[in-house]
Amino acid sequence: MLNPFIPKFKYKFFNRIFFYIWVMEKIRILGVPEHFNFPWVQVVKEQPLLTQEIMLEWENESRGSGAMNAAIRENSTDLAIILTESFIKDKIEGNPGKIIGFHVLSPLVWGIHVPASSKLKELDDIKNVPYLISRMGSGSHLMAFLLAKQQGWPTESLEFEIIGNLEGAQKAFRKSTAKVFLWEKFTTQPLVNSGDFRRIGEIPTPWPCFVLVASENALTNFPAEVMKVRDLVYAKSVELKSRKALSIEEISTYYGIEKADINDWFGMTTWASDSSVASDSLETTMELLKDLNLIGNKIPVDKLVEKKLISLH
């Protein structure tokens, strides 16, 4: 039923707008709701491809890289910002998506967390403690093997409990005092500050932490458009870095993290600014995954990437 207080011509106007949006082409983009992805959020907000009748659609994926790998496999997203180690493992296991660039070149610093109410105080205390992970194949899963390897603990006896996301870890910590959870340290900092989590250590990735992955459908049907979106994000990343004080203020407000913490993170983070991909970074990641028995065999680096869209060196 029409609202009598809205003139009929306005209904026609709104219907035309809604129809226009509905028939537009969309590029669907998936990423974790974390500060690393602020350049993407800003570019999507600006909708720079509307003149080409293309709408950018951002979706937060709180369950992490394992869920995004599945979305790329299923073509339920066109682009995803995925942890490097997680995508490489999944690609070797048959994921048809390909890397079209790095998103973050610096390492990810994982916090090693336990319930604040627990008696777990040091790394040696968690040797036989189960790990909470978002899902199998996620970064929280794979980094547990790297931590055990570095500490000289047997990796074959690691135990895992799937909790979905950060909220799931919070619930699990309230139920048990003997669990360990690996998650990006600045994302969990508010929970450390509030006394819910205790951080007993850190473990940085020995590789650039995020890659940009395009689905098979996107690479087949609109490669030029996804390349343009990627390049716009690179430009936005450079812009954000050039105005540090304002960027820190905006990111702190948007993600609810203290400015001092964002300031520390900002200083140690390097967003990619172009489509260069260092083959030795991907090779090193495969070597370490193989050493941890997380992959059976390596594949040629050029099978991981879409060579037409990047500069491989």
C-alpha positions in Angstrom: 0.0 0.0 0.0 1.3 3.4 -0.9 2.0 5.9 1.9 -0.4 8.8 1.3 2.1 11.3 2.6 4.7 10.4 -0.1 3.8 11.8 -3.6 3.5 9.3 -6.4 6.3 10.8 -8.4 8.7 10.1 -5.5 7.7 6.4 -5.5 8.6 6.3 -9.2 11.9 7.9 -8.4 12.8 5.6 -5.6 11.7 2.5 -7.6 13.9 3.6 -10.5 16.9 4.0 -8.2 16.3 0.6 -6.5 16.0 -1.0 -9.9 19.2 0.7 -11.1 21.1 -0.6 -8.1 19.6 -4.1 -8.5 20.7 -4.5 -12.1 24.2 -3.2 -11.6 27.1 -5.5 -11.8 28.7 -6.2 -8.4 32.2 -7.0 -7.3 31.9 -8.9 -4.0 34.8 -8.4 -1.6 35.5 -10.4 1.5 37.8 -9.6 4.4 38.2 -9.9 8.2 36.7 -6.9 10.1 40.2 -5.8 11.2 42.3 -2.6 10.9 44.5 -4.1 8.1 41.5 -3.8 5.8 40.7 -0.1 6.4 41.9 0.9 2.9 39.4 -1.5 1.4 36.6 -0.2 3.6 37.4 3.4 2.4 37.5 2.5 -1.3 34.2 0.6 -1.1 32.6 3.6 0.7 33.6 5.8 -2.2 32.1 3.5 -4.8 34.6 4.6 -7.6 33.1 2.4 -10.3 29.5 3.6 -10.3 30.1 5.4 -13.6 30.8 2.0 -15.1 27.6 0.6 -13.5 29.7 -1.5 -11.1 29.0 -1.5 -7.4 31.6 -2.7 -4.9 30.2 -4.8 -2.1 32.2 -5.4 1.1 31.4 -8.2 3.5 33.1 -8.8 6.8 34.1 -12.4 7.4 34.8 -12.8 11.1 35.6 -16.5 10.8 38.9 -15.8 9.1 40.9 -17.2 6.2 39.5 -20.7 6.2 36.0 -19.4 5.5 37.3 -17.0 2.8 39.1 -19.9 1.1 35.8 -21.7 1.0 34.1 -18.6 -0.5 36.7 -18.3 -3.3 36.3 -22.0 -4.1 32.5 -21.7 -4.2 32.6 -18.4 -6.2 30.4 -16.8 -3.5 32.9 -13.9 -3.5 35.0 -12.3 -6.2 37.9 -11.0 -4.1 39.2 -11.9 -0.7 42.0 -10.7 1.5 43.4 -13.9 2.9 46.4 -14.9 5.1 49.2 -15.9 2.9 49.9 -19.2 4.5 46.3 -20.2 4.6 45.6 -19.5 0.9 48.8 -21.2 -0.3 47.9 -24.3 1.5 44.4 -24.3 0.1 45.6 -23.5 -3.4 47.9 -26.5 -3.3 44.9 -28.6 -2.2 42.8 -27.5 -5.2 41.5 -23.9 -4.7 41.0 -22.5 -8.2 41.5 -18.9 -7.1 44.8 -17.0 -7.7 46.8 -14.3 -6.1 46.6 -11.0 -7.8 48.9 -9.1 -5.4 49.9 -8.7 -1.8 47.8 -6.6 0.5 50.2 -6.4 3.5 53.9 -6.9 3.1 54.9 -6.8 6.8 54.5 -9.9 9.1 51.3 -10.5 11.1 52.1 -10.5 14.9 50.0 -13.2 16.5 49.2 -12.9 20.2 49.4 -16.1 22.2 46.4 -15.8 24.5 45.0 -17.7 27.5 42.1 -17.0 29.8 43.1 -14.3 32.3 41.6 -16.4 35.1 43.8 -19.3 34.3 47.1 -20.4 35.9 48.8 -20.4 32.5 51.5 -17.8 32.7 54.4 -18.9 30.4 54.8 -20.6 27.1 55.9 -23.9 28.8 52.5 -24.0 30.5 50.6 -24.4 27.2 52.7 -27.3 25.8 49.8 -29.8 26.2 46.9 -27.3 26.2 44.2 -27.5 23.4 44.2 -24.7 20.8 41.0 -22.7 19.9 40.9 -22.2 16.1 38.4 -20.5 13.8 38.4 -23.5 11.5 40.8 -26.1 10.0 43.2 -24.5 7.5 42.8 -21.0 9.1 45.7 -18.9 10.3 44.9 -19.7 13.9 45.2 -23.4 13.0 48.4 -23.2 10.9 50.3 -20.9 13.3 49.8 -23.4 16.2 52.1 -25.8 14.3 54.7 -23.0 13.8 54.6 -22.2 17.5 55.0 -25.8 18.5 57.9 -26.2 16.0 59.7 -23.2 17.3 59.3 -24.4 20.9 60.4 -27.9 20.1 57.1 -29.5 21.0 55.7 -32.5 19.0 53.2 -31.2 16.4 51.5 -34.6 16.0 49.9 -34.3 19.5 48.3 -30.9 19.0 44.6 -30.7 19.9 42.2 -28.3 18.4 38.7 -27.0 19.2 36.8 -25.1 16.4 35.2 -21.9 17.8 34.4 -19.9 14.6 35.7 -16.5 15.5 36.9 -14.1 18.2 33.5 -14.1 19.9 33.7 -17.9 20.0 37.0 -17.8 21.7 35.7 -15.4 24.3 32.8 -17.8 25.1 35.2 -20.8 25.2 37.6 -18.9 27.6 34.6 -18.3 30.0 33.9 -22.0 30.1 37.5 -23.3 30.6 40.7 -22.1 32.1 43.0 -24.4 30.1 42.9 -23.2 26.4 45.2 -21.2 24.2 44.1 -18.9 21.3 46.3 -17.4 18.6 44.9 -14.2 17.1 46.3 -10.9 15.8 47.6 -9.0 18.8 46.1 -5.6 18.2 42.6 -7.0 17.4 42.6 -8.7 20.8 44.2 -5.8 22.7 40.9 -4.5 24.0 40.2 -7.9 25.6 43.7 -8.0 27.1 43.1 -4.5 28.5 39.7 -5.5 29.9 41.2 -8.5 31.7 39.4 -11.2 29.7 42.5 -12.4 27.9 46.1 -12.8 29.1 48.8 -12.6 26.5 51.7 -14.8 27.3 53.7 -14.3 24.1 53.8 -13.3 20.5 54.7 -15.0 17.3 55.2 -13.1 14.0 54.7 -14.7 10.6 58.0 -15.3 8.7 56.2 -14.1 5.5 54.2 -11.2 4.2 50.9 -11.6 5.9 48.0 -10.9 3.5 47.5 -11.7 -0.2 44.7 -10.6 -2.4 42.9 -13.5 -4.1 40.6 -13.4 -7.0 38.1 -16.2 -7.8 38.1 -18.2 -11.0 34.9 -16.5 -12.0 36.3 -13.0 -11.5 39.5 -13.8 -13.4 37.5 -15.2 -16.3 34.8 -12.7 -16.6 36.1 -9.3 -15.4 39.9 -9.3 -14.8 40.3 -5.7 -15.8 37.8 -4.5 -13.2 39.3 -6.4 -10.3 42.7 -5.1 -11.3 41.3 -1.6 -11.2 39.8 -2.1 -7.8 43.1 -3.5 -6.5 45.1 -0.5 -7.8 42.6 1.9 -6.2 43.2 0.2 -2.9 47.0 0.5 -3.4 46.5 4.2 -4.0 44.3 4.5 -0.9 46.9 2.7 1.2 49.6 5.1 0.1 47.3 8.0 0.9 46.5 6.7 4.4 50.2 6.2 5.2 50.9 9.8 4.0 48.5 11.3 6.6 49.5 9.3 9.7 47.8 11.3 12.4 44.4 11.5 10.8 44.6 7.8 9.7 45.3 6.7 13.2 42.4 8.7 14.5 40.0 7.2 11.9 41.2 3.6 12.3 41.0 3.8 16.1 37.5 5.1 16.0 36.3 2.7 13.3 37.6 -0.5 15.0 37.3 0.6 18.6 41.1 0.2 19.4 43.0 2.6 21.5 44.9 5.2 19.6 48.2 4.3 21.2 47.8 0.7 20.1 46.9 1.7 16.5 49.9 4.1 16.5 52.1 1.1 17.4 50.5 -1.1 14.8 50.6 1.6 12.1 54.3 2.0 12.6 55.1 -1.7 12.1 52.7 -2.2 9.1 53.5 -2.0 5.4 50.6 -2.1 3.1 51.4 -3.1 -0.5 51.5 -0.1 -2.9 51.7 -1.9 -6.3 51.3 -5.3 -8.0 54.8 -6.5 -7.4 55.0 -10.0 -6.0 58.3 -11.4 -4.8 58.5 -15.1 -5.8 60.9 -15.9 -3.0 58.3 -14.8 -0.4 55.8 -17.4 -1.7 58.6 -20.0 -2.1 59.6 -19.4 1.5 56.1 -19.8 2.7 55.7 -23.2 0.9 59.1 -24.4 2.3 58.0 -23.6 5.9 54.5 -25.2 5.3 56.3 -28.3 3.9 58.7 -28.4 6.9 55.7 -28.3 9.2 54.1 -31.2 7.3 51.1 -29.0 6.4 51.5 -29.6 2.7 52.8 -32.6 0.9 54.5 -31.0 -2.1 55.2 -27.5 -3.3 53.9 -26.2 -6.6 55.6 -23.7 -9.0 55.1 -20.2 -7.8 53.5 -19.2 -11.1 50.7 -21.6 -10.4 49.8 -19.6 -7.3 49.4 -16.2 -9.1 47.6 -14.7 -12.0 50.7 -13.7 -14.0 48.8 -11.4 -16.4 47.8 -9.1 -13.5 51.0 -8.9 -11.4 54.7 -8.2 -11.7 56.4 -11.4 -10.6 60.0 -11.1 -9.7 
